[in-house]
Amino acid sequence: MKPIMVIIGIVLICLGALILAYHGITFTVREKVIDFGPLQATFASRRNIPLSPVAGGVMLAGGILLVIVSAKKRR
């Protein structure tokens, strides 16, 4: 069970670091505005999903804590 805790800790560290580096996910949505026979017009809008830096810090700290605790239990 201890190697699983180390893997989960490393995954949490990576995800926490990514969330702290990128404060959100940005993507583009294309919508049809006009569809009149052969005439078509689309509108592209950028959307943003904000990610909390607090959540990234908690994930990073939790991952570090899991790795340290599992390393101490091995000895």
C-alpha positions as CSV (number, residue, x, y, z in Angstrom):
1,M,0.0,0.0,0.0
2,K,2.9,2.3,0.6
3,P,4.0,2.6,-3.1
4,I,0.4,3.6,-4.0
5,M,0.7,6.5,-1.4
6,V,4.0,7.6,-3.0
7,I,2.4,7.6,-6.5
8,I,-0.7,9.5,-5.3
9,G,1.6,12.0,-3.6
10,I,3.7,12.5,-6.8
11,V,0.5,13.0,-8.8
12,L,-0.8,15.5,-6.3
13,I,2.5,17.4,-6.4
14,C,2.4,17.6,-10.2
15,L,-1.2,18.7,-10.3
16,G,-0.7,21.3,-7.6
17,A,2.3,22.7,-9.4
18,L,0.4,22.9,-12.7
19,I,-2.5,24.7,-11.0
20,L,-0.2,27.2,-9.5
21,A,1.6,27.8,-12.8
22,Y,-1.6,28.1,-14.9
23,H,-4.3,30.0,-13.2
24,G,-7.1,28.7,-15.4
25,I,-8.0,26.8,-18.5
26,T,-8.9,28.8,-21.6
27,F,-10.7,27.3,-24.6
28,T,-12.5,28.6,-27.7
29,V,-16.2,27.9,-28.5
30,R,-17.5,28.4,-32.1
31,E,-21.2,29.1,-32.4
32,K,-23.3,29.4,-35.6
33,V,-24.8,32.9,-35.8
34,I,-26.4,32.7,-39.3
35,D,-27.2,29.5,-41.3
36,F,-29.2,30.7,-44.3
37,G,-28.7,28.2,-47.2
38,P,-25.1,28.5,-48.5
39,L,-24.5,31.5,-46.3
40,Q,-23.0,30.7,-42.9
41,A,-21.5,32.9,-40.2
42,T,-19.8,31.7,-37.0
43,F,-18.7,33.5,-33.9
44,A,-15.7,32.4,-31.9
45,S,-15.7,33.3,-28.2
46,R,-13.0,32.5,-25.6
47,R,-14.1,31.0,-22.4
48,N,-12.1,30.6,-19.2
49,I,-12.4,28.2,-16.3
50,P,-10.6,29.7,-13.3
51,L,-8.6,27.5,-11.0
52,S,-8.0,28.5,-7.4
53,P,-4.3,28.9,-6.4
54,V,-5.4,27.9,-2.9
55,A,-6.5,24.5,-4.2
56,G,-3.1,24.2,-6.0
57,G,-1.2,25.0,-2.8
58,V,-3.3,22.5,-0.8
59,M,-2.7,19.8,-3.4
60,L,1.0,20.5,-3.5
61,A,1.3,20.5,0.3
62,G,-0.8,17.3,0.6
63,G,1.4,15.5,-2.0
64,I,4.6,16.5,-0.2
65,L,3.1,15.3,3.1
66,L,2.0,12.0,1.6
67,V,5.5,11.3,0.1
68,I,7.2,12.2,3.4
69,V,4.8,10.1,5.6
70,S,5.1,7.1,3.3
71,A,8.9,7.4,3.2
72,K,9.1,7.5,7.0
73,K,6.8,4.4,7.3
74,R,9.2,2.3,5.1
75,R,12.1,2.6,7.6
